[in-house]
């Protein structure tokens, strides 16, 4: 268990802040330790990125007013502890690490700040402080595992370089099969061509509809449900999901502890695709990780951020503090 510094004095009205920043917006929770009192809110605006990575100012501009309002609702007069889980933090977190702790201290009086990859908050939400692996899959895909001495991470490299088996990967593969059918090439799917035309219009115009968009990963992922819906009667769509399941399992194997009795959990919106993806994924995990037990996720990334924040308030952290995946700093606010 890693120890984190506690402030010398703790107000009875002090609260913790938990943030889950992802591709579809920000979710925020504020709670008062030991009381069970929490309040939540959300935005639909994703945090911008720049040449320095995740834009700390843009994140704080959205979080600070919500945090103040929620703290008042929870009956707290200041936020002493904060956990911010952010998509892309491991690779794009330079500005957050440099700027966010000081900004939280100035604006909210926060003394202890944990900055985490969203995969870490997903892990803590799903399994808590137990050894294992978590596949966090939505638009993208990242796997994270721990033996409670350190973290291992696989994929999460974005839709251009990785995220293999994630929503954008499945959607892109489905659109490729549609375009193959449009062209008359091998490997095409008439069923996916029909669904793609209904969704995006004429196939000849598809590149112009997707390539210029800054949210193209989300646009690609929006076609993944169509692939799942076609899988029952279309072998091309079913093959795409079998390949996605193989990629997902490969990432789980890469991070799962090789010894002991680890647990494996799935979290994220991708798994709402249901059995067309889950059935081949269960088969792959059973074959590749026979020593691990598949368990349902206990909670989501915001739940994980809340768990971490409650631990910080108690002066501890029961999972490895290991930058760049999990970074904890204490700031003097007096």
N, C-alpha and C positions, 0 to 999 in steps of 0.2 A: 504494500500500500504506500503510495506517495503522499508525503505530508506537504501541505501548502500553508503559507503563513496566515495567521489570523490577525485581524486588527485588535489592538489592545482594548478598545472599548466597543461594545456592540449595543446599538439602540434597539429597544424593544419594537420600535416601529420601522426597523430596517427591512428591506425587501431584496429579493434576488430577481434578476432579469435573465430570461432565456430567449434566444433568438434562433430561428431557423430561416436562413436565407437561401432560396433556391431559384430554379429557372422560371418559376411561375409567380414569384413574389416573395414576401417576407411574412413570417408568422412570429408573433411576440407573446410571451407569457410573463407575468409578474406574480410572484408569490411571497408570502411572509413565512419564514421558516418556523416549523413547529406548530403552525395554526391550521394548516390545510387550506388557507385562503389563497386563491389564485384567480387571475383574470386574464383573458386572452383577447387578441385582436390580430388582424391580418391586413396586408396590402396586396394588390395585384400587380405591382410594378417591380420587375426584377432589378437588382442592383446593377448599375453599369460597370463595365470594365474599360480600362485604358491601357496605355503602354506600361504602366506600373502595376497592372493587375486590377483586382477588385477595388472599386472606388469607395474608399472609406467615408468620404464626405457625403456621398449620395446615400450610403447605407445609414449613416447617422442622422441625416435629414429626415429619413422615414421613421427610424426607430425611436428617436428622442421624444417626439410629441406623444407617440403611442405609449412609451414607457412612463411618462409623467402622468398621463391619464389613467393608465392601469394601476400605477402605484397608489393614486388617490382612491381608486375603486377598491383596492385591496387594503386600504387603511394604513398605508406606509408613507413616511415623510421623506425617505431617501432610498436609493438603490445601492446597497453596499457591495453586492456581488453580481457579476455578469458572465454569462456564457454565450458566445456567438458562434454558431455553427454555420459555415458558408460553403456553398458549392464552389469547387475550384480552389479552395483555400490552400491546399498542399502545393499547387503549382502557381497560383496567382495571388498569394496572400501577402506580398511584400508591403503594400501600402497599409493593409489592415494591421499587420504587426507593428509597423512604425508609427501609425497615427491613432488607431482606435483606442488603445488603453488610456492615453492621455486625454482624448476627447471625452470618453466616458467619465473620467475623473472630474474634468472641468464642468461638464454639463449636468451630470447626475450624481456626483459625489461618490463614484464607485471606487472601491479600494482594491478589489481583487477581480481580475479579468482572465477568463480562459477563452482562447481563440482556437477553433477546431475545424477540421475538415468535416463537411456534412456526413461523410462516411463514418466518422468517429461518433458523432451524435446519433446517427442511424444505428450503429452498433450498440451503443449504450442503451438506446431506447428499446432495441430488439432483445438483447441478451443481458444487459446489465454487466456487472463485474464477473463474468464467467468466461473461461477460455472457449474459443470457437471461431467461427467465420460468419460474416453477414454479407449477402449480396444486396446492394442498394441499387435498384434499377427503376428508372423512369424514362425520361428523354435520353439520358445517358446511362452509364453503367460503371460502378466501381465496387470492388470487393475489398474488404478489410478484415483482418484477423489478428488475434493476439493470444499468446500464452500467459498473459498478464505480466510479462517482463518487457515486452516491446510490441510494436505494431508492425504488421506487414500489409502492404497495399498492392493491388493488381488492377491494371487498366484505369479507367477514369481519365483517359487522355483526350477526351473530346471527340466529336463526331467525325472530324477529318482524319484523326490519327488512331482512333480506337473506339472505346465504348462498345466493344463487340458484343452483340446480343442484346443491346439496349433498344429502347423505343425508336430512336432515329435510325439505328442500324437496320432494324426490321422494316421500318417504313421505306428506307432507301432501297433495300433488297426487293421489296414488293413493287416499288415503282420501276426498278430496273426490269423486273419480269414483265411488267405492263408494257414498257417500251420495246422489249424484245418481241412481244406479241404484235405490237403496232408495226414493227419493222419486218416481221416475218422471219425472225432469227430463232434458232434453237433455244430452248429454255424459257420461252415465253409462256404467259398465262392469260388466256382469254378472259377468265373470271376477274383477274386483277386489272386487266385493261379496262373492262367495263366499270369497275369500281373507281379506278383512277380518273376515268373520263367524267364520271358523275361528280367526283370530288373536285377536280382541278380544271376541267374543260379539255379542249383539244390537246392531244399529246405533243404536237409540234410546238406548242406554246409553253410546255412545262418548264424547260430550263429558264426561260425569262421570268416565270412566276416564282421560282425557287432561288436561283443563284444570287440575285441582288439582295435578298432579304437578310437582315441581321439576325432574325430569329429562325433561320432555315432549319436548324436542328429540331426545333419544336414543330415546324411545318412537316418535316419528314416523319417525325414521331406520330403526327396526327393520322398517318395512314396505317400505322401498326394495327389498330383494331380491325381494319378492313382485311388485313392479311389473316388475322385470327378467325374472322368470320368466314373466310373462304376456305380455311384449312380442312374443314370436314369433307368437302367435296372436290377440292382442287389439290392435286399432288404437288404442284409447284409451291403453293402457299404452305402446305404441310411441311415440305422440305426446308423452307426458309425457317420455320419455327424449330424444326429439329436441329438445324445448324446453330440457331441462336441458343438453344438449350445446351449444346455442346460447348459453345464459347462461354456461357455463364458458368457451367461446371468447371471449365478449365481455370477460370479466375478464382473460383472457390477453392479448388485444389491448391493453387499457388499460395494462398494465404492461411489456409487452415492448419493448425498445429498437427504435426505428424504423430505425436504421442498422446497418451491419455485418452480421455473420453470427451472430445470437444463437441459443441453443439453448432448446428448450422441453421441460420434463419434467413428468410427472404423478406425484404421490405421495399416499398415503393409502388408507384402506380402501375408499373409495367405488368405486375402479376395479376392485375384485374383482367388481363386477357384470358385468364382461366385455363381450363384443361388443355386447349390446343398448345399452350406453352408449358404449363405446369406438368403435364403427364410425361413428356420426354425429359423435362428437367429432373423430375424425381428419379427417373430411370438412370440418368447420367450420374446424379449424386450418389445413388445407392451403389453403383458400380465403381465409381472413382474414389469415394470416401466411405468405405465400409465400416471404418472405426468410429465415424461421427454419427450423431443423432440429429435428424431434422426436427426442428421444433417451431411452433408458430411464434412470430414476433410478438413480444409483449407490448410494444408501443412503437411510435414513429420517431423521426429525428427531433421534433419539438419535445416529445416526452423525454428523449435522451438528454437534450439540453437542460430540461428542468431537473432531471436526476443529477447531472453534473453540477448544476448551480446549487442544489440543496447540499451536495457533498462539500462544495466550497464553503458554504455557510457554516458547515459543521467542522471546517478546518482540515478536510482530507480530500483525497482523490483516489478512488479505488481502482482506476485503470491507469496504464502507463502515461506519464507526462513526457512526451517525446516529440519535439518539433521535427518536421513541420506539420505533423498531423494534429498534435495537441500542444498548445503553448500557453503557459500560465504565468502571469505577471502580477505583482503587487505594487500599488502606487500609493504614496503618501497623499492624503487628501486634507491634512490639517495644516 
